[in-house]
Amino acid sequence: MNTTPSTPNYIENYYIVCSISGFFALNAVVLSCVILIVTRRTKPRLHTVRHILMCNTCVASIFYCIVQIVNYIYLIFLSDVTSDISCRWRGYFSYVTITGVTYSFLIQAVSRLFITIFSANHKWLTAFKVHLILIGIQWILAICLPLPAIITDDIYFRPRALCWVPLRSLLHVIYTYVVYYTIPAALIGVIYLLIYFRVREISNRNEMLIGMKNNEKRNLELLRNILILLFIYFTGGIPTLLFLLTTNRILYLIGIVTISLTVAIEKLCTIVLDRELQQVVKQILTSRTKVLPINNTQTHAQLDYRTRPQRTPMPAMESYGKRPLRWHETVI
């Protein structure tokens, strides 16, 4: 008798929580699409290795948000679908997108490592082809690492619950947090330390060129931005981690919202932290508020002056091969 009245409360809570989470997920999708469109249309300023990897993270975030929204639809509107296989595949795609996002940050850090430390002796590591290979490796890992979700029977349909690995499969839960979160975060931290000590070593050399020092500091700044974005993304999983430790259902509901919220915040911070992307977005926003910018007026004036037909003086008679006229001769 206790389960009957509790079911509407569960459904009502999920309506509220999943609606808020879905709203943040849609905002994250919109921001990701804005970054992709702006990067695609701004040539050649944003057509760099760094922005290609940034767009790869945006694609992974879009996939993640779409999969989460599909899970919410199954949880609220398609609760009569009780197939364990269907639930298992939804859980698998959720872990694929999570792994895709975390390891996309990792290959951004690896790219900074190539450019900062190894580019002096191995120029080919900075080529576009190498980074496209990194993106391919990242997605192969994202597909292969979550395979235990469909190989094992740990994920199964549970009423009023998302298709995640349950606490009873403790080994699988540990595998999830170590492989999907801990390993990429630890490797990014190690890469940050390597580049940090590299910058300090260069700064201690007085004979080193100032331009090279500034370039190394810029690389360290970019890697720090990657750590900030990754930390924001990981913050969304703290309530879920606390739920695994305490089994408090309120933390479980909070975790559903915070994951989508932090993805949206991470996309907004991506625009703010990237200087070139931020400047391009500002130019787009300010250009829409001006009817006729000064620069454009000057440009039109210059073009009008260049295209205006100019009068050319008539050539002298000598240019036609005739002798010059004398004073007593007239032209009829």
C-alpha positions in Angstrom: 0.0 0.0 0.0 2.9 2.3 0.5 4.1 2.1 -3.1 0.8 3.2 -4.6 0.6 6.8 -3.3 4.4 7.3 -3.7 4.3 6.7 -7.5 2.6 10.0 -8.4 5.1 11.9 -6.2 8.0 10.2 -8.1 6.5 11.1 -11.4 5.8 14.7 -10.3 9.3 15.1 -9.1 10.7 13.7 -12.4 8.5 16.1 -14.4 10.0 19.1 -12.6 13.6 17.9 -12.5 13.7 16.6 -16.0 12.1 19.7 -17.4 14.7 21.9 -15.8 17.5 19.6 -16.9 16.1 19.5 -20.4 15.9 23.3 -20.5 19.6 23.6 -19.6 20.5 20.8 -22.1 18.7 22.7 -24.9 20.7 25.9 -24.0 23.9 23.9 -24.1 22.9 22.6 -27.6 22.2 26.1 -28.8 25.5 27.5 -27.5 27.4 24.6 -29.0 25.8 25.2 -32.4 26.7 28.9 -32.1 30.3 28.0 -31.6 30.3 25.6 -34.5 28.6 28.1 -36.9 30.8 31.0 -35.9 34.0 28.9 -36.2 32.8 27.6 -39.6 32.1 31.0 -41.1 35.1 32.9 -39.7 38.0 32.2 -42.1 40.9 31.9 -41.6 40.9 33.4 -38.1 39.2 30.6 -36.3 40.3 27.8 -38.6 43.1 26.6 -36.3 44.0 23.4 -34.7 42.8 24.7 -31.3 39.3 25.6 -32.6 38.9 22.3 -34.5 39.4 20.5 -31.2 37.0 22.9 -29.5 34.4 22.2 -32.1 34.9 18.5 -31.5 34.1 19.0 -27.8 31.0 20.9 -28.9 29.9 18.0 -31.1 30.4 15.6 -28.2 28.3 17.9 -25.9 25.5 18.0 -28.4 25.4 14.2 -28.6 25.4 14.1 -24.8 22.5 16.5 -24.4 20.4 14.8 -27.0 20.9 11.4 -25.4 20.0 12.8 -22.0 16.8 14.3 -23.4 15.9 11.0 -24.9 16.4 9.3 -21.5 14.1 11.8 -19.9 11.4 11.1 -22.5 11.6 7.4 -21.8 11.6 8.0 -18.1 8.5 10.2 -18.1 6.4 9.5 -21.2 7.5 6.0 -22.2 7.6 4.4 -18.8 5.7 1.4 -20.2 8.8 0.4 -22.2 10.3 -2.1 -19.8 12.8 -3.9 -22.0 16.2 -4.5 -20.4 17.9 -4.5 -23.8 16.5 -1.1 -24.7 17.5 0.3 -21.3 21.0 -1.2 -21.7 21.5 0.5 -25.0 20.4 3.8 -23.6 22.8 3.5 -20.8 25.6 2.6 -23.2 25.0 5.7 -25.4 24.9 7.8 -22.3 28.4 6.5 -21.3 29.6 6.9 -24.9 28.8 10.6 -24.9 30.2 11.2 -21.4 33.5 9.5 -22.5 33.5 11.5 -25.7 33.3 14.8 -23.8 35.9 14.0 -21.2 38.4 12.6 -23.7 37.9 15.5 -26.0 39.3 17.7 -23.3 42.2 15.2 -23.0 43.2 15.5 -26.7 43.0 19.3 -26.3 45.6 19.0 -23.6 47.7 16.5 -25.7 47.6 19.1 -28.5 49.1 21.7 -26.2 51.7 19.2 -25.2 52.7 18.6 -28.8 52.9 22.3 -29.6 54.7 23.4 -26.4 57.3 20.6 -25.9 57.6 18.4 -29.0 57.1 20.8 -31.8 60.7 22.0 -31.8 62.0 18.6 -32.9 58.9 17.1 -34.5 57.1 19.8 -36.5 54.7 17.2 -38.0 53.0 16.8 -34.6 51.3 20.2 -35.1 49.8 19.3 -38.5 46.0 19.2 -39.0 46.2 15.5 -40.0 47.7 14.5 -36.7 44.9 16.2 -34.8 42.3 14.6 -37.0 43.9 11.3 -36.0 43.6 12.3 -32.3 39.9 13.0 -32.8 39.5 9.6 -34.4 41.3 7.9 -31.5 39.2 9.8 -29.0 35.9 8.6 -30.6 37.2 5.0 -30.9 37.9 5.1 -27.1 34.5 6.6 -26.5 32.8 3.7 -28.3 35.0 0.9 -26.9 35.4 1.9 -23.2 31.7 1.8 -22.3 31.2 -1.7 -23.9 30.8 -3.3 -20.5 27.4 -1.5 -20.3 26.0 -3.8 -23.1 28.3 -6.9 -22.6 27.2 -7.4 -19.0 23.8 -7.5 -17.5 24.5 -4.8 -14.9 22.2 -2.3 -16.5 18.5 -3.4 -16.5 15.2 -1.7 -16.4 14.2 -0.2 -13.1 10.9 1.7 -12.6 11.3 5.4 -12.0 15.1 5.3 -12.6 17.5 6.3 -15.3 19.4 3.6 -17.2 22.7 3.8 -15.3 24.8 1.2 -13.6 23.1 0.5 -10.2 25.0 0.5 -6.9 24.7 -3.2 -6.5 27.3 -3.6 -9.4 30.0 -1.9 -7.4 32.9 -3.1 -9.6 31.2 -1.6 -12.7 30.5 1.6 -10.8 34.2 2.0 -9.9 35.2 1.2 -13.5 32.8 3.9 -14.7 34.2 6.7 -12.5 37.8 5.7 -12.9 37.8 5.2 -16.7 35.3 7.9 -17.8 36.4 10.6 -15.3 39.5 10.0 -13.2 42.0 8.9 -15.9 41.4 11.8 -18.4 41.4 14.3 -15.5 44.6 12.9 -14.1 46.3 12.9 -17.5 45.3 16.5 -18.1 46.7 17.4 -14.7 50.0 15.7 -15.5 50.2 17.5 -18.9 49.5 20.8 -17.2 52.4 20.2 -14.8 54.8 19.3 -17.6 54.0 22.5 -19.5 54.2 24.6 -16.3 57.7 23.4 -15.5 58.6 23.9 -19.2 57.5 27.5 -19.0 59.4 28.1 -15.8 62.5 26.6 -17.3 62.3 28.9 -20.3 61.6 31.9 -18.1 64.8 31.3 -16.2 66.9 31.5 -19.4 67.8 35.1 -19.9 69.1 34.5 -23.4 65.7 33.1 -24.5 63.8 35.4 -26.9 60.9 37.3 -25.5 58.5 36.1 -28.2 59.2 32.5 -27.3 58.6 33.1 -23.7 55.3 34.8 -24.4 54.3 31.9 -26.7 55.0 29.3 -24.0 53.0 31.3 -21.5 50.2 31.5 -23.9 50.2 27.7 -24.2 50.1 27.4 -20.4 47.1 29.8 -20.3 45.2 27.8 -22.9 45.8 24.6 -21.0 44.7 26.3 -17.8 41.4 27.2 -19.6 41.0 23.5 -20.5 41.4 22.6 -16.9 38.8 25.2 -15.9 36.3 23.9 -18.4 36.9 20.3 -17.4 36.5 21.3 -13.7 33.1 22.9 -14.5 32.0 19.8 -16.3 33.1 17.5 -13.5 31.3 19.7 -10.9 28.0 18.6 -12.4 28.7 15.0 -11.3 29.4 15.8 -7.6 25.8 15.3 -6.5 25.6 12.0 -8.3 28.8 10.9 -6.6 27.4 11.9 -3.3 24.3 9.9 -4.1 26.4 6.8 -4.7 28.0 7.3 -1.2 24.8 8.2 0.7 21.9 6.8 -1.4 20.0 10.1 -0.7 17.4 10.4 -3.4 17.4 14.2 -3.2 21.0 14.2 -4.3 20.0 11.9 -7.2 17.4 14.5 -8.4 19.9 17.3 -8.0 22.5 15.4 -10.0 20.1 15.1 -12.9 19.9 18.9 -13.1 23.5 19.9 -12.4 25.0 17.7 -15.2 23.0 19.6 -17.9 23.5 22.9 -16.1 27.3 22.6 -16.0 27.4 21.6 -19.7 25.6 24.8 -20.5 27.9 26.9 -18.3 31.0 25.2 -19.8 29.9 26.2 -23.3 29.3 29.8 -22.2 32.8 29.9 -20.5 34.2 28.5 -23.7 33.1 31.6 -25.5 34.3 33.9 -22.7 37.8 32.3 -22.2 38.7 32.0 -25.9 40.0 35.4 -27.0 39.6 35.0 -30.7 36.1 33.5 -30.4 35.0 36.1 -27.9 36.2 39.0 -30.2 34.3 37.5 -33.2 31.1 37.1 -31.2 31.4 40.7 -29.9 31.9 41.9 -33.5 28.8 40.0 -34.7 26.7 41.4 -31.8 27.9 45.0 -32.2 27.5 45.0 -35.9 23.8 44.2 -35.6 23.3 47.3 -33.4 24.9 49.8 -35.9 23.1 51.0 -39.0 26.2 52.1 -40.8 29.6 51.7 -39.2 32.3 54.4 -39.7 34.7 51.9 -41.2 32.1 50.7 -43.7 31.4 54.4 -44.7 35.0 55.0 -45.3 35.3 51.8 -47.3 32.3 52.8 -49.5 33.8 56.2 -50.1 37.1 54.8 -51.0 35.5 52.3 -53.4 33.3 55.0 -54.9 36.4 57.2 -55.5 38.3 54.3 -57.1 35.4 53.3 -59.4 34.5 56.9 -60.4 35.6 57.6 -64.0 38.5 59.9 -64.2 39.1 62.4 -67.0 42.2 61.8 -69.0 43.9 64.7 -70.8 43.9 64.6 -74.6 47.3 63.5 -76.0 49.5 66.0 -77.8 49.7 66.0 -81.5 53.2 64.7 -81.3 51.9 61.4 -80.1 50.1 60.8 -83.4 53.3 61.0 -85.4 52.4 64.5 -86.9 54.8 67.5 -86.9 53.8 70.3 -84.6 51.8 73.2 -86.0 53.6 76.4 -86.8 52.3 79.9 -85.7 50.8 80.8 -89.1 49.0 77.5 -89.6 45.4 76.8 -88.5 43.5 73.6 -88.0 40.3 73.2 -89.9 
